[in-house]
Amino acid sequence: MIEVKDLRKQFGKVTALDGLSFSAPEGQITGLLGPNGAGKTTCLRTIYGLLKPDSGQAFIDGIDAGQQPLEARRNIGIFPDKFGLYERLTAREQVAYFAALHGLAGEAGDQATEAALQRLDMLEIADRRATGFSQGQRMKVALAQAIVHSPKHLILDEPSRGLDVMSTRILRDLLRELRAQGTSILFSSHVMQEVAALCDQVVVVAKGKVAAQGTTQELCELTGETALEEAFVKIIGTDEGIAA
Ligand SMILES: Nc1ncnc2c1ncn2[C@@H]1O[C@H](COP(=O)(O)OP(=O)(O)OP(=O)(O)O)[C@@H](O)[C@H]1O
């Protein structure tokens, strides 16, 4: 389980997180839905220990990510907002490198790498260097890196950005399959369709705190609307920074 408790973070005069609390249970897909600047990336970076909150805590299976970042990170796969690839390495080498970072060496590393490449339908590009990869191909490498060690928890920052329809389907199937295996999946998005199609639980974030939380249906009932988009607009009071 991933849990955040009363997270607060200030960047100068900007309040990025203002007492954010929620949890992402195992075997569920939790979507952090919020407009641009709501604090989603700041929250995810705090969970994977890249950012220290001013106060509050993030826990991975009860381990405080601020106190024990390495231990907390061991069981999570991360698909970050900005990912850098090594341009001179092939896709396979990039994924194998992440396998090795997670302690999978030799035959075990090769097998895990092959499985991740196959799962994301990447065999055609596996032995090409990253230079010249399209945005979608880069995203797939980053996704393969995130899942190569079969993490218990998966955190993704706007995973479908730049993906075409087929790649988006592969991503959705992957997330559903991992959910069925008991993985807790937390992802951020401001794309309504993606959240409505995938999430068991939606956490609506606005101005650094939870504005509402529940299933798509519960959010619609709460606001008296029939579509998540309308419910969302009602909850945050504006449609600025959100995509249908
Ligand atoms: N390193 C930083 N320095 C200064 N301000 C920051 C920094 N990181 C985030 N912020 C600010 O904190 C607020 C929350 O940003 P954050 O990136 O978490 O939002 P977001 O919900 O992920 O938005 P988006 O959907 O646009 O990616 C914004 O006002 C942003 O400008």
Ligand as a Chemical Component Dictionary entry (heavy atoms), coordinates in Angstrom:
data_LIG
# 
_chem_comp.id                   LIG 
_chem_comp.type                 NON-POLYMER 
_chem_comp.pdbx_formal_charge   0 
_chem_comp.three_letter_code    LIG 
# 
loop_
_chem_comp_atom.comp_id 
_chem_comp_atom.atom_id 
_chem_comp_atom.alt_atom_id 
_chem_comp_atom.type_symbol 
_chem_comp_atom.charge 
_chem_comp_atom.model_Cartn_x 
_chem_comp_atom.model_Cartn_y 
_chem_comp_atom.model_Cartn_z 
_chem_comp_atom.pdbx_ordinal 
LIG N1  N1  N 0 11.066 22.770 -8.289  1  
LIG C1  C1  C 0 10.101 23.694 -8.234  2  
LIG N2  N2  N 0 10.386 24.994 -8.005  3  
LIG C2  C2  C 0 9.403  25.918 -7.956  4  
LIG N3  N3  N 0 8.088  25.643 -8.090  5  
LIG C3  C3  C 0 7.742  24.372 -8.307  6  
LIG C4  C4  C 0 8.719  23.332 -8.404  7  
LIG N4  N4  N 0 8.068  22.157 -8.627  8  
LIG C5  C5  C 0 6.749  22.459 -8.686  9  
LIG N5  N5  N 0 6.556  23.789 -8.494  10 
LIG C6  C6  C 0 5.240  24.473 -8.473  11 
LIG O1  O1  O 0 4.400  23.767 -7.602  12 
LIG C7  C7  C 0 3.069  23.679 -8.147  13 
LIG C8  C8  C 0 2.680  22.232 -8.334  14 
LIG O2  O2  O 0 3.443  21.684 -9.412  15 
LIG P1  P1  P 0 3.338  20.175 -9.896  16 
LIG O3  O3  O 0 4.352  19.987 -10.979 17 
LIG O4  O4  O 0 3.393  19.285 -8.739  18 
LIG O5  O5  O 0 1.860  20.141 -10.508 19 
LIG P2  P2  P 0 1.146  19.049 -11.438 20 
LIG O6  O6  O 0 -0.186 18.814 -10.824 21 
LIG O7  O7  O 0 2.036  17.889 -11.634 22 
LIG O8  O8  O 0 0.951  19.853 -12.789 23 
LIG P3  P3  P 0 1.024  19.364 -14.339 24 
LIG O9  O9  O 0 -0.253 18.651 -14.610 25 
LIG O10 O10 O 0 1.101  20.672 -15.045 26 
LIG O11 O11 O 0 2.253  18.532 -14.514 27 
LIG C9  C9  C 0 3.103  24.483 -9.442  28 
LIG O12 O12 O 0 2.662  25.800 -9.159  29 
LIG C10 C10 C 0 4.576  24.479 -9.826  30 
LIG O13 O13 O 0 4.908  25.602 -10.585 31 
# 
loop_
_chem_comp_bond.comp_id 
_chem_comp_bond.atom_id_1 
_chem_comp_bond.atom_id_2 
_chem_comp_bond.value_order 
_chem_comp_bond.pdbx_ordinal 
LIG N1  C1  SING 1  
LIG C1  N2  SING 2  
LIG C1  C4  DOUB 3  
LIG N2  C2  DOUB 4  
LIG C2  N3  SING 5  
LIG N3  C3  DOUB 6  
LIG C3  C4  SING 7  
LIG C3  N5  SING 8  
LIG C4  N4  SING 9  
LIG N4  C5  DOUB 10 
LIG C5  N5  SING 11 
LIG N5  C6  SING 12 
LIG C6  O1  SING 13 
LIG C6  C10 SING 14 
LIG O1  C7  SING 15 
LIG C7  C8  SING 16 
LIG C7  C9  SING 17 
LIG C8  O2  SING 18 
LIG O2  P1  SING 19 
LIG P1  O3  DOUB 20 
LIG P1  O4  SING 21 
LIG P1  O5  SING 22 
LIG O5  P2  SING 23 
LIG P2  O6  DOUB 24 
LIG P2  O7  SING 25 
LIG P2  O8  SING 26 
LIG O8  P3  SING 27 
LIG P3  O9  DOUB 28 
LIG P3  O10 SING 29 
LIG P3  O11 SING 30 
LIG C9  O12 SING 31 
LIG C9  C10 SING 32 
LIG C10 O13 SING 33 
# 
